[in-house]
Amino acid sequence: MKYKARDFLLLKDVDNVLVTCRNFLAGEYVDIDGESVSVDQDTPAGYKIARFEIENGELIVKCGMTIGECTKKTAKGSQLHIHNMDSLYIASHLKGGARYG
């Protein structure tokens, strides 16, 4: 699957999210896997958008790893962030080189 280099980054083939490489405006149409979809809200560079429709309770996979759980059905092309996902990161992740959490 190819994406415009300036639009998205697919980190691993198993990921169900894409990382934005530029800012997107709500209502902007983008091509995801050959389908034209509308971005649901303003989305800054570096944020996640759904590569596929993601159901409530489905795990969010980024860089081949589970990073969260979807808390409401999310359409393809929609932003994924704290408003529609719960983080599954563990409290022992490092922040500034020190134990965090």
C-alpha beads as a LAMMPS data file, in Angstrom:
LAMMPS data file: protein, C-alpha beads

101 atoms
100 bonds

1 atom types
1 bond types

-500.0 500.0 xlo xhi
-500.0 500.0 ylo yhi
-500.0 500.0 zlo zhi

Masses

1 110.0

Atoms # bond

1 1 1 0.000 0.000 0.000
2 1 1 1.417 3.319 -1.021
3 1 1 0.703 6.683 0.523
4 1 1 1.867 10.078 -0.607
5 1 1 5.101 10.628 1.298
6 1 1 4.003 14.115 2.270
7 1 1 0.680 12.901 3.690
8 1 1 1.087 9.775 5.858
9 1 1 3.563 7.354 7.283
10 1 1 2.710 3.671 7.676
11 1 1 5.149 2.371 10.276
12 1 1 4.331 -1.360 10.005
13 1 1 2.041 -3.274 7.635
14 1 1 -0.009 -4.591 10.598
15 1 1 -0.830 -1.057 11.859
16 1 1 -4.440 0.118 11.775
17 1 1 -3.353 3.763 12.035
18 1 1 -1.347 6.107 9.848
19 1 1 0.822 8.933 11.175
20 1 1 0.167 12.305 9.562
21 1 1 3.192 14.001 7.981
22 1 1 1.502 17.370 7.602
23 1 1 -1.453 19.292 9.005
24 1 1 -4.882 18.320 7.681
25 1 1 -8.019 20.443 7.739
26 1 1 -11.451 19.080 8.622
27 1 1 -13.281 18.074 5.457
28 1 1 -10.105 17.662 3.417
29 1 1 -10.186 14.583 1.189
30 1 1 -7.267 12.165 1.291
31 1 1 -6.495 8.888 -0.442
32 1 1 -6.182 5.896 1.885
33 1 1 -5.628 2.548 0.172
34 1 1 -7.217 3.819 -3.040
35 1 1 -10.313 5.224 -1.320
36 1 1 -11.005 8.949 -1.040
37 1 1 -12.064 9.758 2.521
38 1 1 -12.759 12.984 4.377
39 1 1 -10.675 13.938 7.420
40 1 1 -13.164 14.437 10.289
41 1 1 -11.382 17.256 12.142
42 1 1 -8.299 19.437 11.966
43 1 1 -5.400 17.056 12.546
44 1 1 -1.838 18.233 13.196
45 1 1 1.271 16.588 11.787
46 1 1 2.378 13.633 13.921
47 1 1 -1.143 12.592 14.955
48 1 1 -2.797 9.263 14.158
49 1 1 -5.667 8.695 11.765
50 1 1 -7.579 5.464 11.243
51 1 1 -6.297 3.418 8.324
52 1 1 -9.486 1.337 8.449
53 1 1 -12.799 1.692 10.250
54 1 1 -12.064 0.787 13.880
55 1 1 -14.774 -0.595 16.152
56 1 1 -15.369 0.272 19.797
57 1 1 -13.142 -2.005 21.898
58 1 1 -10.752 -2.787 19.035
59 1 1 -7.056 -2.473 19.805
60 1 1 -5.065 0.380 18.242
61 1 1 -1.839 -0.858 16.631
62 1 1 1.022 1.519 15.797
63 1 1 4.551 0.450 14.870
64 1 1 3.378 -3.162 15.160
65 1 1 2.507 -2.754 18.845
66 1 1 -0.747 -2.301 20.714
67 1 1 -0.846 1.272 22.032
68 1 1 -4.477 1.663 23.014
69 1 1 -8.100 0.632 22.759
70 1 1 -10.725 2.411 20.679
71 1 1 -13.540 3.802 22.863
72 1 1 -16.017 4.510 20.059
73 1 1 -16.472 3.435 16.464
74 1 1 -14.042 5.483 14.367
75 1 1 -14.327 5.958 10.617
76 1 1 -11.470 5.475 8.194
77 1 1 -9.567 8.777 7.976
78 1 1 -10.687 9.990 11.402
79 1 1 -8.247 11.244 14.008
80 1 1 -7.407 8.896 16.869
81 1 1 -6.483 10.627 20.101
82 1 1 -7.658 10.844 23.727
83 1 1 -11.252 11.640 22.702
84 1 1 -11.776 8.201 21.136
85 1 1 -9.094 5.905 22.539
86 1 1 -7.680 4.813 25.876
87 1 1 -3.921 4.455 26.164
88 1 1 -2.563 1.044 27.065
89 1 1 0.965 2.294 27.686
90 1 1 2.317 1.025 30.963
91 1 1 3.286 3.393 33.772
92 1 1 6.953 2.358 33.671
93 1 1 7.700 4.073 30.344
94 1 1 10.599 6.475 30.552
95 1 1 10.197 10.233 30.553
96 1 1 13.361 12.322 30.446
97 1 1 15.478 9.272 31.244
98 1 1 13.821 8.640 34.626
99 1 1 11.215 6.124 35.731
100 1 1 7.802 7.634 35.135
101 1 1 4.500 6.688 36.741

Bonds

1 1 1 2
2 1 2 3
3 1 3 4
4 1 4 5
5 1 5 6
6 1 6 7
7 1 7 8
8 1 8 9
9 1 9 10
10 1 10 11
11 1 11 12
12 1 12 13
13 1 13 14
14 1 14 15
15 1 15 16
16 1 16 17
17 1 17 18
18 1 18 19
19 1 19 20
20 1 20 21
21 1 21 22
22 1 22 23
23 1 23 24
24 1 24 25
25 1 25 26
26 1 26 27
27 1 27 28
28 1 28 29
29 1 29 30
30 1 30 31
31 1 31 32
32 1 32 33
33 1 33 34
34 1 34 35
35 1 35 36
36 1 36 37
37 1 37 38
38 1 38 39
39 1 39 40
40 1 40 41
41 1 41 42
42 1 42 43
43 1 43 44
44 1 44 45
45 1 45 46
46 1 46 47
47 1 47 48
48 1 48 49
49 1 49 50
50 1 50 51
51 1 51 52
52 1 52 53
53 1 53 54
54 1 54 55
55 1 55 56
56 1 56 57
57 1 57 58
58 1 58 59
59 1 59 60
60 1 60 61
61 1 61 62
62 1 62 63
63 1 63 64
64 1 64 65
65 1 65 66
66 1 66 67
67 1 67 68
68 1 68 69
69 1 69 70
70 1 70 71
71 1 71 72
72 1 72 73
73 1 73 74
74 1 74 75
75 1 75 76
76 1 76 77
77 1 77 78
78 1 78 79
79 1 79 80
80 1 80 81
81 1 81 82
82 1 82 83
83 1 83 84
84 1 84 85
85 1 85 86
86 1 86 87
87 1 87 88
88 1 88 89
89 1 89 90
90 1 90 91
91 1 91 92
92 1 92 93
93 1 93 94
94 1 94 95
95 1 95 96
96 1 96 97
97 1 97 98
98 1 98 99
99 1 99 100
100 1 100 101
